[in-house]
């Protein structure tokens, strides 16, 4: 797919967010390093097409 798509961000339920964070850690171990270094929560959102 190329070009732009109109989207909106949707917050995940706590259960979905935990599942996605576990997946991030599996596919990108550096995500854990970054998350440990930052003093803030890193939001996880789903992008949906309008």
Steps between C-alpha positions, in 0.01 A plus 500: 500500500627844420380850572319642796207355690274690738528340839417557865671372813311273736619420852532134587340326794748418779494132396570581134773744594677237712482247215642750252780603737600134544512466122716817469746346746517178299566669167707794627702447818623859473146613578551379859824697525331815373201451728728457803691820417199724460317637799163503328243251387517429127145492367397212275223578253335330206466692175172449318398618158220751482 
